[in-house]
Amino acid sequence: MPTQPDLSISFHDYYQPRATAGVYAVETAQVLKKGEDPVPTPGHELPEVVERFEVRAARFVLDESSVHALYPAEGAEGDYRLTLPHITLDRAVLPWERETDGHALEDVPVREPWLALLVFHAGELPDDPDARGDAVPRTVEELRHPAEDDVLGPTLADEGIDAAVSASTTKTIDVPREVFSAVVPRLDELRHLAHVRDVTTAPALLDDGEVLTEGRYAVVAANRFARTTGAYAVHLVSLEGWKELLGDDAVPDEYRAVRLCSLRSWSFRSDAAAVLDARSLLDALADPGRDDPENLAPRLRPGGGVSGDAAEYAARRLWLGYVPVPYRVGSGELTFGWYRGPCAPAAVPRVPVVGRSTPHPTADHALIFEPENGLFDVSYAAAWTLGRVLALSDPAYAAELARARRELANEVVRILAVAGDPHLEGATTPGGLGRVLVDAFAAPQRPEPDVPATPGVRTRRTRAGVGALTGERLRPLHHVARERGGTMSAWLDGLALLRGVPFRHLVPHQDLLPPESLRFFVVDRQWVESLVAGARDVGVHTAVDVVADAALTAEVDATSTGPRAAAGVLIRSELVRAWPVFDLSATASGRPVTELRRDHPAPDVLLCLFDAIPDEVVIREPGQGIHFGIDHGEVISLRGLDPGPDLGYPLERSFPDGGSVFEDHLRDAPGDPDVLDLLGLVPALAGALDRADLTPAEFALQLVNAPVEVRIRATTEETP
């Protein structure tokens, strides 16, 4: 079943266990034969040996670790009218490890599962009137033999149920006879409500560090739709011991209820107008871009009514993603300036005055002045200041940078002290000073001439040393920078991916990312460069620091391995708060774009950064894997079943032709429980596919209720 290039799902009818759970006997007898004829041995017969053993499996209690996923999610609220609730189990053989009649049987070609998923609306279960998924703890003995005369328990053999098991606790529900008859699957329907999925996926790093892995899972689906608005309880029940009663009105009239073992239960709420309906939210996020792609860019859009040069100038600035911010000039007057964060709605031209050819002590170098309007662009100056603040607020980084600068400054002073001195010429290379000292002590000593100090000699020597800091004399600086750079490059790589940057610097105005919105952007790399420069320039105070900084910068850049972001997407929605993890993939010219960072700057905000500018982004509805149900229009979109490249792909035909599943294939039962009539649906669906019958895997493939995908493609837009 193709879904996306890095995901492959195979469906199987069932997982055949070597032996079902139960008590088995091995009988051993010895017979003496001559040829094919037995030889009588009166009085010397060997005794027969009978050994019993038990194959155990989950029965009255299901460990939580066996449950891989639930759909709808526990406590979820959404539009689930077209989806059949289902549970995904990590132990793929679990639904077929037991028999519905409570005994271990001989091998059969088709085995129905002993588990079923039952869905109950609020008010249907006396023990759980609000449909919260509650179950009543009872002993296994009370499950098998209810104290109430009008409650029927399962017919279970005594094999494997000793005194300890009978006294153990299990969870149970008492289902009214009418409700049981209306919702429980018929025996011949059970096999189509469970299947096995083999999932193969390429490793995918999620925002919480989890790596998705492949696996084999069992899926048990319900047969009831949640079409009526309200709360629903879902119970994974054991049908062991109920085989003879899985039919229409099979429960005798003298019983008002049947007692079932509930192995796992949860609840959800179905509401067509639910606020947290993932499909509706996802569709609404992309909807503004269908009419005007400009609506998916982070820029302010003020109302019209103003014209003139000033209005055109302001409109141009806003189109480029700027927002006006208060700004106090150096002389003290309060005015406003233009600010844009790293998330730009359009390509950013190179600004020659912004760069880092040399370190700076203040952010003034990054201010951009517009003399024709008398306004400042403070974007890069703010980025530089922010980088400085973030660096100083990190004790580890600040300490490491200060230590490196101190040792580099000491090395520069040493080099300057010996520069131009012919006796210490070799001291500027590692080990050179030691050689010079050895030679000096070995040479004949002579008295120091009494020569008065000449003013300016030290100054001339220092200048000569600065000029001499080239070539081989720079090697000691680079050696110290490599030794003391430490983790600086890794920290700066994280900063380049905007880690630690306050959300207000990314989105300076709330209208750039209003509630329930999606915005694409290109990363202003000059803004990022200014941010990183501010963090690097910490501790530069003197000319010596400036000299040493070049070596430190070169070594830090040489060890940097982090790629730089080129584009990204911001999503602000309740979808993010309810489902923090969902599929979002980007491609450029059909090739995947690497996702560098996925994070949540706020509980309802998702930030994704890419290493290239994508031309298509696909966002898939969140959920626990693929869903099981029908499509919009209350029909089933038929999929190909013939082996080959088209297996699983839509056939561009729907079933039923001209009708709906709800009109033609629901069970006729009192109260309209919205239960599928599989005994009629499966043959009719097989006929529409020109087949005599459908296996459980083929039926599951037809009812794949694929998640909603939103594909957003790039368009060419012109600058106003």
URTALIN-V714285 format. One record per residue. N is the residue number from 1. D_LAST is the distance of its C-alpha to the last C-alpha in whole Angstrom. Layout:
# URTALIN-V714285
N & D_LAST
N & D_LAST
This chain:
# URTALIN-V714285
1 & 46
2 & 42
3 & 39
4 & 37
5 & 38
6 & 40
7 & 42
8 & 45
9 & 47
10 & 51
11 & 53
12 & 57
13 & 59
14 & 61
15 & 62
16 & 66
17 & 68
18 & 71
19 & 73
20 & 72
21 & 73
22 & 77
23 & 80
24 & 82
25 & 85
26 & 87
27 & 90
28 & 92
29 & 96
30 & 98
31 & 100
32 & 103
33 & 103
34 & 105
35 & 102
36 & 101
37 & 104
38 & 104
39 & 107
40 & 109
41 & 109
42 & 111
43 & 111
44 & 109
45 & 105
46 & 102
47 & 100
48 & 97
49 & 94
50 & 91
51 & 88
52 & 85
53 & 82
54 & 79
55 & 75
56 & 73
57 & 70
58 & 67
59 & 69
60 & 69
61 & 67
62 & 63
63 & 62
64 & 58
65 & 58
66 & 58
67 & 55
68 & 52
69 & 50
70 & 50
71 & 47
72 & 46
73 & 46
74 & 49
75 & 48
76 & 45
77 & 43
78 & 41
79 & 41
80 & 44
81 & 46
82 & 45
83 & 46
84 & 50
85 & 50
86 & 52
87 & 53
88 & 52
89 & 56
90 & 56
91 & 59
92 & 59
93 & 62
94 & 63
95 & 63
96 & 65
97 & 68
98 & 70
99 & 71
100 & 71
101 & 75
102 & 75
103 & 77
104 & 77
105 & 77
106 & 78
107 & 75
108 & 73
109 & 70
110 & 68
111 & 68
112 & 66
113 & 65
114 & 66
115 & 63
116 & 61
117 & 58
118 & 59
119 & 56
120 & 58
121 & 56
122 & 57
123 & 61
124 & 62
125 & 64
126 & 66
127 & 66
128 & 62
129 & 61
130 & 58
131 & 57
132 & 56
133 & 57
134 & 61
135 & 64
136 & 67
137 & 69
138 & 73
139 & 75
140 & 75
141 & 79
142 & 77
143 & 75
144 & 77
145 & 80
146 & 78
147 & 81
148 & 80
149 & 82
150 & 79
151 & 76
152 & 76
153 & 75
154 & 75
155 & 78
156 & 78
157 & 81
158 & 82
159 & 82
160 & 80
161 & 80
162 & 82
163 & 83
164 & 80
165 & 78
166 & 79
167 & 79
168 & 75
169 & 72
170 & 70
171 & 67
172 & 68
173 & 67
174 & 69
175 & 67
176 & 69
177 & 70
178 & 68
179 & 65
180 & 66
181 & 67
182 & 64
183 & 62
184 & 64
185 & 63
186 & 66
187 & 68
188 & 66
189 & 63
190 & 63
191 & 62
192 & 59
193 & 58
194 & 58
195 & 56
196 & 56
197 & 52
198 & 52
199 & 49
200 & 48
201 & 44
202 & 43
203 & 43
204 & 40
205 & 39
206 & 38
207 & 37
208 & 41
209 & 42
210 & 44
211 & 44
212 & 44
213 & 47
214 & 49
215 & 52
216 & 54
217 & 54
218 & 56
219 & 54
220 & 56
221 & 54
222 & 55
223 & 56
224 & 55
225 & 51
226 & 50
227 & 49
228 & 50
229 & 48
230 & 50
231 & 52
232 & 53
233 & 55
234 & 56
235 & 59
236 & 60
237 & 63
238 & 66
239 & 68
240 & 71
241 & 74
242 & 72
243 & 73
244 & 75
245 & 73
246 & 70
247 & 70
248 & 70
249 & 72
250 & 74
251 & 75
252 & 78
253 & 78
254 & 80
255 & 77
256 & 75
257 & 72
258 & 72
259 & 71
260 & 69
261 & 68
262 & 64
263 & 63
264 & 59
265 & 58
266 & 54
267 & 52
268 & 49
269 & 48
270 & 46
271 & 44
272 & 41
273 & 39
274 & 40
275 & 37
276 & 37
277 & 37
278 & 35
279 & 34
280 & 33
281 & 31
282 & 30
283 & 28
284 & 27
285 & 25
286 & 23
287 & 23
288 & 19
289 & 18
290 & 20
291 & 18
292 & 14
293 & 14
294 & 11
295 & 15
296 & 16
297 & 14
298 & 16
299 & 13
300 & 14
301 & 13
302 & 15
303 & 16
304 & 15
305 & 17
306 & 16
307 & 14
308 & 15
309 & 14
310 & 15
311 & 13
312 & 10
313 & 11
314 & 12
315 & 9
316 & 7
317 & 11
318 & 11
319 & 8
320 & 10
321 & 13
322 & 15
323 & 17
324 & 19
325 & 23
326 & 26
327 & 27
328 & 30
329 & 31
330 & 34
331 & 35
332 & 35
333 & 33
334 & 30
335 & 27
336 & 24
337 & 22
338 & 19
339 & 20
340 & 18
341 & 21
342 & 21
343 & 19
344 & 16
345 & 13
346 & 12
347 & 14
348 & 15
349 & 16
350 & 20
351 & 21
352 & 24
353 & 26
354 & 26
355 & 28
356 & 32
357 & 34
358 & 37
359 & 37
360 & 36
361 & 38
362 & 35
363 & 32
364 & 31
365 & 30
366 & 27
367 & 26
368 & 23
369 & 23
370 & 20
371 & 23
372 & 20
373 & 20
374 & 23
375 & 21
376 & 22
377 & 20
378 & 23
379 & 22
380 & 24
381 & 27
382 & 27
383 & 27
384 & 30
385 & 32
386 & 32
387 & 33
388 & 36
389 & 37
390 & 37
391 & 39
392 & 41
393 & 41
394 & 43
395 & 46
396 & 47
397 & 44
398 & 45
399 & 48
400 & 48
401 & 45
402 & 48
403 & 51
404 & 49
405 & 48
406 & 52
407 & 53
408 & 51
409 & 52
410 & 55
411 & 55
412 & 53
413 & 56
414 & 59
415 & 57
416 & 57
417 & 60
418 & 62
419 & 59
420 & 61
421 & 65
422 & 67
423 & 69
424 & 66
425 & 64
426 & 64
427 & 63
428 & 59
429 & 59
430 & 60
431 & 64
432 & 65
433 & 66
434 & 69
435 & 70
436 & 70
437 & 72
438 & 74
439 & 75
440 & 75
441 & 78
442 & 80
443 & 80
444 & 83
445 & 82
446 & 82
447 & 83
448 & 79
449 & 80
450 & 80
451 & 77
452 & 75
453 & 71
454 & 69
455 & 66
456 & 63
457 & 64
458 & 62
459 & 59
460 & 59
461 & 60
462 & 57
463 & 54
464 & 56
465 & 55
466 & 52
467 & 52
468 & 54
469 & 51
470 & 50
471 & 52
472 & 54
473 & 54
474 & 51
475 & 53
476 & 54
477 & 51
478 & 49
479 & 52
480 & 52
481 & 48
482 & 49
483 & 52
484 & 50
485 & 47
486 & 48
487 & 45
488 & 42
489 & 40
490 & 40
491 & 39
492 & 36
493 & 35
494 & 35
495 & 33
496 & 31
497 & 30
498 & 30
499 & 33
500 & 34
501 & 31
502 & 31
503 & 28
504 & 27
505 & 26
506 & 24
507 & 23
508 & 23
509 & 22
510 & 23
511 & 20
512 & 19
513 & 21
514 & 23
515 & 26
516 & 26
517 & 23
518 & 22
519 & 19
520 & 19
521 & 18
522 & 18
523 & 21
524 & 20
525 & 23
526 & 23
527 & 23
528 & 26
529 & 28
530 & 28
531 & 29
532 & 32
533 & 33
534 & 34
535 & 36
536 & 38
537 & 38
538 & 40
539 & 44
540 & 43
541 & 45
542 & 47
543 & 47
544 & 49
545 & 46
546 & 44
547 & 46
548 & 47
549 & 43
550 & 42
551 & 45
552 & 44
553 & 40
554 & 41
555 & 44
556 & 41
557 & 39
558 & 41
559 & 42
560 & 39
561 & 39
562 & 36
563 & 32
564 & 29
565 & 27
566 & 23
567 & 22
568 & 23
569 & 23
570 & 24
571 & 26
572 & 27
573 & 29
574 & 33
575 & 33
576 & 33
577 & 36
578 & 38
579 & 38
580 & 37
581 & 37
582 & 36
583 & 34
584 & 31
585 & 30
586 & 28
587 & 28
588 & 26
589 & 27
590 & 30
591 & 31
592 & 31
593 & 29
594 & 32
595 & 31
596 & 32
597 & 32
598 & 32
599 & 33
600 & 33
601 & 32
602 & 33
603 & 35
604 & 32
605 & 30
606 & 29
607 & 28
608 & 28
609 & 27
610 & 27
611 & 28
612 & 25
613 & 22
614 & 23
615 & 22
616 & 24
617 & 25
618 & 28
619 & 30
620 & 33
621 & 35
622 & 37
623 & 41
624 & 44
625 & 44
626 & 44
627 & 45
628 & 48
629 & 47
630 & 46
631 & 42
632 & 40
633 & 42
634 & 46
635 & 46
636 & 47
637 & 44
638 & 47
639 & 47
640 & 49
641 & 52
642 & 53
643 & 53
644 & 51
645 & 47
646 & 46
647 & 48
648 & 46
649 & 43
650 & 43
651 & 45
652 & 42
653 & 45
654 & 46
655 & 49
656 & 51
657 & 50
658 & 49
659 & 50
660 & 49
661 & 51
662 & 52
663 & 53
664 & 56
665 & 56
666 & 57
667 & 60
668 & 62
669 & 64
670 & 64
671 & 61
672 & 59
673 & 58
674 & 55
675 & 57
676 & 56
677 & 59
678 & 59
679 & 63
680 & 61
681 & 57
682 & 58
683 & 60
684 & 58
685 & 55
686 & 57
687 & 58
688 & 54
689 & 54
690 & 57
691 & 59
692 & 63
693 & 61
694 & 59
695 & 59
696 & 58
697 & 55
698 & 54
699 & 54
700 & 52
701 & 50
702 & 49
703 & 48
704 & 46
705 & 43
706 & 40
707 & 38
708 & 35
709 & 32
710 & 28
711 & 26
712 & 23
713 & 21
714 & 18
715 & 15
716 & 13
717 & 9
718 & 6
719 & 4
720 & 0
